[in-house]
Amino acid sequence: MPYAEIAIAVLGAFALAWLADLVTGRRGLFATSLVSGVAAVCGWFLAIRVFAVGTMEGWTWVLWSLIASAGALGAFFLFRSKR
């Protein structure tokens, strides 16, 4: 499958968003998916374009993408308003 890395990154980011939404009391899957997706793209950008630690054919950028997604979800739940 030529685009397996991309599919795994997308599914992994969504799984992290779903898990974070589930753990925090189901406050909104759209918001967590948005945060996770944007952070995953930022992780890809950092790995491929900024630090050049991998290429699109490798799996290194997928790890960077998922780490960025998890970090952004943590920050999202830490700093959002509770009202």
C-alpha positions as protocol buffer text, in pm:
chain_id: "A"
residue {
  index: 1
  type: MET
  ca { x: 0 y: 0 z: 0 }
}
residue {
  index: 2
  type: PRO
  ca { x: 175 y: 317 z: -114 }
}
residue {
  index: 3
  type: TYR
  ca { x: 9 y: 554 z: 131 }
}
residue {
  index: 4
  type: ALA
  ca { x: 14 y: 336 z: 443 }
}
residue {
  index: 5
  type: GLU
  ca { x: 210 y: 593 z: 645 }
}
residue {
  index: 6
  type: ILE
  ca { x: -47 y: 863 z: 578 }
}
residue {
  index: 7
  type: ALA
  ca { x: -338 y: 632 z: 661 }
}
residue {
  index: 8
  type: ILE
  ca { x: -173 y: 525 z: 987 }
}
residue {
  index: 9
  type: ALA
  ca { x: -103 y: 888 z: 1083 }
}
residue {
  index: 10
  type: VAL
  ca { x: -463 y: 994 z: 1015 }
}
residue {
  index: 11
  type: LEU
  ca { x: -610 y: 697 z: 1199 }
}
residue {
  index: 12
  type: GLY
  ca { x: -366 y: 743 z: 1487 }
}
residue {
  index: 13
  type: ALA
  ca { x: -451 y: 1112 z: 1524 }
}
residue {
  index: 14
  type: PHE
  ca { x: -822 y: 1032 z: 1523 }
}
residue {
  index: 15
  type: ALA
  ca { x: -773 y: 750 z: 1773 }
}
residue {
  index: 16
  type: LEU
  ca { x: -586 y: 985 z: 2005 }
}
residue {
  index: 17
  type: ALA
  ca { x: -865 y: 1242 z: 1972 }
}
residue {
  index: 18
  type: TRP
  ca { x: -1133 y: 981 z: 2039 }
}
residue {
  index: 19
  type: LEU
  ca { x: -942 y: 848 z: 2340 }
}
residue {
  index: 20
  type: ALA
  ca { x: -889 y: 1196 z: 2483 }
}
residue {
  index: 21
  type: ASP
  ca { x: -1258 y: 1276 z: 2436 }
}
residue {
  index: 22
  type: LEU
  ca { x: -1354 y: 950 z: 2601 }
}
residue {
  index: 23
  type: VAL
  ca { x: -1123 y: 1001 z: 2900 }
}
residue {
  index: 24
  type: THR
  ca { x: -1231 y: 1360 z: 2963 }
}
residue {
  index: 25
  type: GLY
  ca { x: -1603 y: 1299 z: 2970 }
}
residue {
  index: 26
  type: ARG
  ca { x: -1723 y: 1326 z: 2608 }
}
residue {
  index: 27
  type: ARG
  ca { x: -1718 y: 1704 z: 2568 }
}
residue {
  index: 28
  type: GLY
  ca { x: -1694 y: 1713 z: 2191 }
}
residue {
  index: 29
  type: LEU
  ca { x: -1527 y: 1487 z: 1942 }
}
residue {
  index: 30
  type: PHE
  ca { x: -1511 y: 1759 z: 1676 }
}
residue {
  index: 31
  type: ALA
  ca { x: -1296 y: 1989 z: 1891 }
}
residue {
  index: 32
  type: THR
  ca { x: -1055 y: 1716 z: 1994 }
}
residue {
  index: 33
  type: SER
  ca { x: -1034 y: 1588 z: 1636 }
}
residue {
  index: 34
  type: LEU
  ca { x: -958 y: 1938 z: 1512 }
}
residue {
  index: 35
  type: VAL
  ca { x: -683 y: 1989 z: 1769 }
}
residue {
  index: 36
  type: SER
  ca { x: -538 y: 1646 z: 1704 }
}
residue {
  index: 37
  type: GLY
  ca { x: -546 y: 1685 z: 1326 }
}
residue {
  index: 38
  type: VAL
  ca { x: -384 y: 2028 z: 1323 }
}
residue {
  index: 39
  type: ALA
  ca { x: -115 y: 1912 z: 1565 }
}
residue {
  index: 40
  type: ALA
  ca { x: -50 y: 1604 z: 1352 }
}
residue {
  index: 41
  type: VAL
  ca { x: 7 y: 1824 z: 1048 }
}
residue {
  index: 42
  type: CYS
  ca { x: 238 y: 2046 z: 1255 }
}
residue {
  index: 43
  type: GLY
  ca { x: 432 y: 1739 z: 1369 }
}
residue {
  index: 44
  type: TRP
  ca { x: 466 y: 1629 z: 1006 }
}
residue {
  index: 45
  type: PHE
  ca { x: 589 y: 1975 z: 910 }
}
residue {
  index: 46
  type: LEU
  ca { x: 847 y: 1980 z: 1187 }
}
residue {
  index: 47
  type: ALA
  ca { x: 978 y: 1634 z: 1103 }
}
residue {
  index: 48
  type: ILE
  ca { x: 990 y: 1673 z: 726 }
}
residue {
  index: 49
  type: ARG
  ca { x: 1049 y: 2041 z: 654 }
}
residue {
  index: 50
  type: VAL
  ca { x: 1207 y: 2198 z: 963 }
}
residue {
  index: 51
  type: PHE
  ca { x: 1435 y: 1936 z: 1118 }
}
residue {
  index: 52
  type: ALA
  ca { x: 1456 y: 1702 z: 816 }
}
residue {
  index: 53
  type: VAL
  ca { x: 1470 y: 1389 z: 1031 }
}
residue {
  index: 54
  type: GLY
  ca { x: 1280 y: 1181 z: 779 }
}
residue {
  index: 55
  type: THR
  ca { x: 1113 y: 1160 z: 442 }
}
residue {
  index: 56
  type: MET
  ca { x: 758 y: 1087 z: 338 }
}
residue {
  index: 57
  type: GLU
  ca { x: 861 y: 730 z: 257 }
}
residue {
  index: 58
  type: GLY
  ca { x: 979 y: 664 z: 613 }
}
residue {
  index: 59
  type: TRP
  ca { x: 793 y: 610 z: 938 }
}
residue {
  index: 60
  type: THR
  ca { x: 978 y: 865 z: 1151 }
}
residue {
  index: 61
  type: TRP
  ca { x: 742 y: 1147 z: 1066 }
}
residue {
  index: 62
  type: VAL
  ca { x: 442 y: 938 z: 1178 }
}
residue {
  index: 63
  type: LEU
  ca { x: 590 y: 914 z: 1526 }
}
residue {
  index: 64
  type: TRP
  ca { x: 657 y: 1289 z: 1530 }
}
residue {
  index: 65
  type: SER
  ca { x: 303 y: 1351 z: 1415 }
}
residue {
  index: 66
  type: LEU
  ca { x: 147 y: 1139 z: 1688 }
}
residue {
  index: 67
  type: ILE
  ca { x: 370 y: 1288 z: 1958 }
}
residue {
  index: 68
  type: ALA
  ca { x: 270 y: 1638 z: 1849 }
}
residue {
  index: 69
  type: SER
  ca { x: -94 y: 1533 z: 1850 }
}
residue {
  index: 70
  type: ALA
  ca { x: -73 y: 1394 z: 2203 }
}
residue {
  index: 71
  type: GLY
  ca { x: 109 y: 1705 z: 2325 }
}
residue {
  index: 72
  type: ALA
  ca { x: -145 y: 1939 z: 2172 }
}
residue {
  index: 73
  type: LEU
  ca { x: -435 y: 1742 z: 2319 }
}
residue {
  index: 74
  type: GLY
  ca { x: -271 y: 1762 z: 2661 }
}
residue {
  index: 75
  type: ALA
  ca { x: -229 y: 2137 z: 2625 }
}
residue {
  index: 76
  type: PHE
  ca { x: -585 y: 2172 z: 2496 }
}
residue {
  index: 77
  type: PHE
  ca { x: -733 y: 2009 z: 2803 }
}
residue {
  index: 78
  type: LEU
  ca { x: -494 y: 2190 z: 3035 }
}
residue {
  index: 79
  type: PHE
  ca { x: -558 y: 2543 z: 2910 }
}
residue {
  index: 80
  type: ARG
  ca { x: -916 y: 2548 z: 2784 }
}
residue {
  index: 81
  type: SER
  ca { x: -1177 y: 2740 z: 2977 }
}
residue {
  index: 82
  type: LYS
  ca { x: -1394 y: 2538 z: 3212 }
}
residue {
  index: 83
  type: ARG
  ca { x: -1678 y: 2792 z: 3248 }
}
